[in-house]
Amino acid sequence: MTQAALKKKKKKKFEGNYIVLRIVVVVLLLYLLLPIAIVLISSFGYEDYLTLTPSSFSFRWYENFFSNRGLVNSFKNSIILAICSTLGSLILGTISAYAMDKSKKRNFFVAYFGSPLLIPQIIIGIAMMQVANLLGLPRQMPLLVVAHVLVGVPYVVRTITASLYRFNAFWEEASFTMGAGRLKTLWYVTLPILKPGMIASGCFAFITSFGNMSISTFLTTSRFTTMPIQLYAYAKNYADPTIAAVSATTLILTTILLLLVDRTVGIDKMY
């Protein structure tokens, strides 16, 4: 067989494999998007039950969501809680990752900070509840922020640590050589380089906090609750598409957030 025939045969084999790969990717995308499509379709139906074939288009369940004081308040609580815990996770996680990168026991500390991910969150919630009871702390926002930071920091540490692999210490040394102090070097050199990793880890921490139910269950009360808990309590009593409307609203806000991140930083630069 000639060289040209071999190249032609390899090219056909490559094209065949590429087509199979594209089919597999399309199937996986449809598999991942199907639940989202079901939620969106159900949220705009007029019927009093979840259905994939609504008889007419309606916003009645969105109106029901925004007129339900319990759902709206818990939604606000979850957003505020997620923002506060994300900021706390970013500050503690970034400082910790930067310090660990200078340490000789770097791998040990990375594993140590990632240990909360290995512990079931329900155990963390029970432990935090017992600590709060011993110290007499009220089950309010500050206690929830501390608990959510505990599970948010590992995501930040892992992501920032990965970003530091590409970090060149000579850039900081060059800044010092030019007369910049530590604060200026941190603000104008270090943080801009770590910004993509901080945004990516911030998104992980925000999503983890907003959708957390295992820990929040033990640290909330009937007067102060979060969206997942309130939604679960609503679903036990009602089976109307309001649940789908809440989920669709969360999905829309998440999509807007990702679009803003993509326009300002670029999702492809976050990893």
Disulfide bonds with the S-S distance in Angstrom:
none
